[in-house]
Amino acid sequence: MAAPTSPPPDTVVGAEAFEPTHALTTAGHGPSCAASTDFCLFCRFSDGGDSDGMVSQLKGLVRALHAEKKELGAIVDAVHRAYNDGIRDQVEWTQASGAVVTKPQWSKTAIRRHILFSNEFTGLFNEAVDQIFQSLIWRYNNCAVDAGTGLPNEEHRKALVDTIAQYAKWQQHCQRRK
């Protein structure tokens, strides 16, 4: 039997090897805009410096499309297009380094991140969770039965039923929060 090997000398072990899912005291952790260094228009003008209402209009677009039950991807595409077509030319951003960027790119990744992880659009995150459950249920259903025998694959059947049960619990949780 081989002796256990030690981790390489530059490997971090123990509590230092982990970080928070979302840092509440420092920047740089988690999926939110605070953990990112790229440009976010909504964060840039969060202090009300939007004199002509451009940001307010884009936030209104997010809310209107959400009210119409549009999927997250469609909302992100619409905000990205509206920013590039009508607002980008008027925006300046001072990076943490002090460099000023005119007409900064606001990526779809940054838009999606802000919409999902800011507290401004909380319902969209819940709907994204719904879509995750729905996708899992769809996929498990598509492979639940052995095509040759016509019998359920027990592992896939259990995963399907468990996912449906967990989705029902998630839906009940969301109803209680309303």
C-alpha positions in Angstrom: 0.0 0.0 0.0 1.4 3.4 -1.0 2.0 6.0 1.7 -0.3 9.0 1.6 1.3 11.9 -0.2 1.5 15.4 1.1 -0.1 18.2 -1.0 2.4 20.4 -3.0 4.0 23.1 -0.9 2.0 25.9 -2.5 -1.4 24.2 -1.9 -3.6 25.9 0.7 -5.2 23.5 3.2 -7.6 23.9 6.0 -9.9 26.9 6.5 -7.7 29.1 4.4 -8.6 27.0 1.3 -12.1 28.2 1.3 -13.9 31.5 0.7 -17.5 32.7 1.2 -20.1 32.2 -1.4 -20.9 35.9 -1.0 -18.6 38.1 1.1 -20.5 40.4 3.4 -17.5 42.2 4.6 -15.0 42.4 1.7 -15.2 42.7 -2.1 -14.0 40.0 -4.4 -16.1 37.0 -3.6 -19.4 35.7 -5.0 -21.4 36.3 -8.1 -22.4 39.9 -7.4 -21.2 43.1 -9.1 -19.2 43.9 -6.0 -17.0 40.9 -6.7 -16.3 42.0 -10.3 -14.0 44.6 -11.8 -15.9 45.0 -15.1 -18.3 47.8 -15.8 -21.9 47.8 -14.7 -24.1 50.7 -15.7 -26.6 50.1 -12.9 -23.9 50.1 -10.3 -22.1 53.1 -11.8 -25.3 55.2 -11.5 -26.6 53.7 -8.3 -26.0 56.9 -6.4 -28.5 58.8 -8.5 -26.1 60.5 -10.8 -28.3 59.7 -13.8 -29.4 63.3 -14.7 -31.4 62.4 -17.8 -33.0 59.2 -16.5 -31.2 56.8 -18.9 -30.5 54.3 -16.1 -34.0 54.6 -14.8 -35.4 53.9 -18.2 -33.3 50.7 -18.6 -34.4 49.5 -15.1 -37.9 50.2 -16.2 -37.3 48.1 -19.3 -36.1 45.2 -17.1 -39.2 45.5 -14.9 -41.6 45.8 -17.9 -40.1 42.7 -19.6 -40.2 40.8 -16.3 -43.9 41.8 -15.9 -44.4 40.3 -19.4 -42.8 37.1 -18.2 -39.9 37.3 -20.6 -37.0 34.9 -20.0 -33.8 36.2 -18.5 -31.9 35.8 -21.8 -34.4 38.0 -23.6 -34.3 40.6 -20.9 -30.5 40.7 -21.0 -30.5 41.0 -24.8 -33.0 43.8 -24.7 -31.0 45.8 -22.1 -27.7 45.2 -23.9 -29.2 46.4 -27.2 -30.8 49.5 -25.6 -27.5 50.4 -23.8 -25.5 50.0 -27.0 -28.0 51.8 -29.3 -28.9 54.8 -27.1 -26.9 55.2 -24.0 -23.3 54.0 -24.4 -22.1 57.0 -26.3 -22.9 59.2 -23.3 -21.3 57.2 -20.6 -17.9 57.6 -18.9 -16.5 55.2 -16.3 -13.6 55.8 -13.9 -12.0 52.5 -13.2 -10.5 51.6 -9.7 -7.1 52.5 -11.2 -8.3 56.0 -12.0 -8.3 55.5 -15.7 -11.3 57.0 -17.5 -13.1 54.9 -20.1 -15.5 56.5 -22.5 -18.3 54.5 -24.0 -17.5 51.4 -21.8 -18.6 48.0 -22.9 -21.4 46.7 -20.7 -21.3 43.0 -21.3 -24.2 40.6 -21.2 -22.5 38.8 -18.5 -22.4 41.9 -16.3 -26.0 42.8 -17.1 -27.1 39.2 -16.2 -25.1 39.3 -13.0 -26.6 42.6 -11.9 -30.2 41.5 -12.7 -29.8 38.2 -10.9 -27.8 39.2 -7.9 -28.8 42.7 -7.0 -31.7 43.2 -4.7 -33.4 45.4 -7.3 -34.9 42.6 -9.3 -35.3 39.8 -6.8 -38.2 38.0 -8.6 -35.9 37.3 -11.6 -33.6 35.1 -9.5 -36.6 33.1 -8.3 -37.7 32.6 -11.8 -34.2 31.5 -12.8 -34.4 28.8 -10.1 -37.8 27.7 -11.5 -36.2 27.4 -15.0 -33.4 25.3 -13.5 -35.9 22.9 -11.9 -37.9 22.8 -15.1 -34.8 22.0 -17.2 -33.7 19.2 -14.8 -37.2 17.7 -14.8 -37.3 17.8 -18.6 -34.0 16.1 -18.9 -34.7 13.5 -16.3 -38.0 12.7 -17.9 -36.3 12.3 -21.3 -34.1 9.5 -19.9 -36.3 7.9 -17.3 -37.3 4.8 -19.4 -35.0 2.2 -20.9 -35.8 2.3 -24.6 -35.1 -1.4 -25.1 -37.2 -2.8 -22.2 -39.7 -0.1 -21.7 -39.0 -0.2 -18.0 -38.0 2.8 -15.8 -34.3 3.2 -15.1 -34.5 3.2 -11.3 -31.7 5.7 -10.8 -33.2 8.2 -13.3 -36.7 7.6 -12.0 -35.6 8.4 -8.4 -33.8 11.6 -9.7 -36.9 12.7 -11.6 -39.3 12.1 -8.6 -36.9 13.7 -6.2 -36.4 16.8 -8.4 -40.2 17.2 -8.8 -40.6 16.9 -5.0 -37.9 19.5 -4.4 -39.4 21.8 -7.0 -42.8 21.5 -5.2 -41.1 22.5 -2.0 -39.4 25.5 -3.7 -42.7 26.6 -5.1 -44.3 26.4 -1.6 -41.5 28.4 -0.2 -42.0 31.1 -2.9 -45.7 31.2 -2.2 -45.1 31.7 1.6 -42.8 34.6 0.9 -45.4 36.5 -1.1 
